Amino acid sequence: MKIAVTSASGQLGAAVVKQLIKEIGKENVIGIARTPEKAKHLGVEIRKGNYNNRQDFDRALQGVDAVLLVSGMDDPKKRIEQHRNVIEAAKQNGVQKIVYTSIVGDENKTAFSPVVQSNRESEKDVRASGLEWVIGRNCIYIEPDLEYIDNYVEEGEIRNCAADGRCAYTSREELGYAYAQMLLNAKHNGQVYKLVGEAITQADLARIINQVYGTNLTYNPVSVEAYEQERKEALGDFIGTIIAGIYEGIKIGANDVSSDFEKAAGRQHKTAVEMIETIKNL
Ligand SMILES: NC(=O)c1ccc[n+]([C@@H]2O[C@H](COP(=O)([O-])OP(=O)(O)OC[C@H]3O[C@@H](n4cnc5c(N)ncnc54)[C@H](OP(=O)(O)O)[C@@H]3O)[C@@H](O)[C@H]2O)c1
């Protein structure tokens, strides 16, 4: 059985490839990447695949039994067509199963909702493909917060608009493990899984980071408007608005959802402390 992973040059794609190598050996895993040289280090066959180019995927999916479609990074509307290039190529080239990395989140009320809606559109396309399918809805990755620790320390605080909303953070490593099982085991076909961990508040996050990293952070909530303004100034309008929308989603409970991780992965999700300790010790 040959399994291909798109966006293998990215961190989630790479995490899935690494887990698949452990499960079925590197000769059965194919990485597909827009920038193939960035995926060479994985040690598997790498084929070219830009989501904007259907022909790339007609070639890249030759002889592939199952493909993981990692959601793209472009403007939400553009992503739907990009994902269709992969889905159509999978249909036309004998792929039997497609697994899609979607997202949990509110579909209407925040500045992040257009991204969630675009993921739901791609979910519909995957379900309608006629292939065997599995959908994972990922929660927010914990890694960006940990990469940002120096900034938090400089400011002495974690500041955002999530207030006391809870977020069931996950990590790329946890997702890599779950997606490998979802690709390999037919019992998951036709399932939609919320791939989320333990739900914690921002105050909990500050406390756990302090515990693991020996920092002295506090959590300070600010209004959605103030946070959006601040993030737009720091990151530009597109990303700044999306980041503020993510934290607004946490505030209104969109990321405080029950977990299907154990059903998908066959083991429990790491706790927030375990996950953060693992990443610190990498
Ligand atoms: N749950 C979360 O917290 C969260 C956070 C961020 C993103 N996401 C979503 O999860 C996905 C994967 O995350 P990640 O951690 O792997 O992100 P990442 O490390 O930034 O990697 C992004 C990947 O997308 C690829 N890509 C971008 N445009 C492409 C295109 N037109 N055709 C083919 N590949 C393209 C990049 O290829 P190159 O190497 O060629 O640039 C790279 O491999 C993202 O794409 C996004 O949809 C989720």
The ligand as an ORCA input file, in Angstrom:
! r2SCAN-3c Opt
* xyz 0 1
  N      -4.514     24.159     13.712
  C      -3.679     25.188     13.684
  O      -3.340     25.781     14.724
  C      -3.107     25.636     12.396
  C      -2.143     26.633     12.394
  C      -1.580     26.992     11.187
  C      -1.998     26.371     10.027
  N      -2.949     25.414     10.063
  C      -3.394     24.694      8.852
  O      -2.671     23.469      8.813
  C      -1.938     23.366      7.588
  C      -0.583     22.733      7.808
  O       0.086     23.375      8.838
  P       1.658     23.282      8.981
  O       1.935     23.355     10.409
  O       2.196     22.147      8.212
  O       2.086     24.651      8.276
  P       3.520     25.024      7.708
  O       4.597     24.301      8.431
  O       3.559     26.513      7.643
  O       3.493     24.454      6.211
  C       2.638     24.952      5.252
  C       2.727     24.014      4.077
  O       1.765     24.421      3.100
  C       2.425     24.282      1.853
  N       1.748     25.055      0.820
  C       1.412     26.355      0.849
  N       0.852     26.696     -0.329
  C       0.864     25.592     -1.110
  C       0.445     25.312     -2.419
  N      -0.076     26.262     -3.213
  N       0.585     24.051     -2.894
  C       1.123     23.080     -2.125
  N       1.558     23.279     -0.864
  C       1.410     24.529     -0.366
  C       3.828     24.777      2.116
  O       4.692     24.438      1.045
  P       6.119     25.187      0.829
  O       7.102     24.412      1.664
  O       6.360     25.067     -0.623
  O       5.954     26.601      1.303
  C       4.095     23.997      3.395
  O       4.436     22.670      3.113
  C      -1.846     24.765      7.086
  O      -1.723     24.730      5.717
  C      -3.127     25.397      7.586
  O      -4.203     25.125      6.715
  C      -3.478     25.028     11.216
*
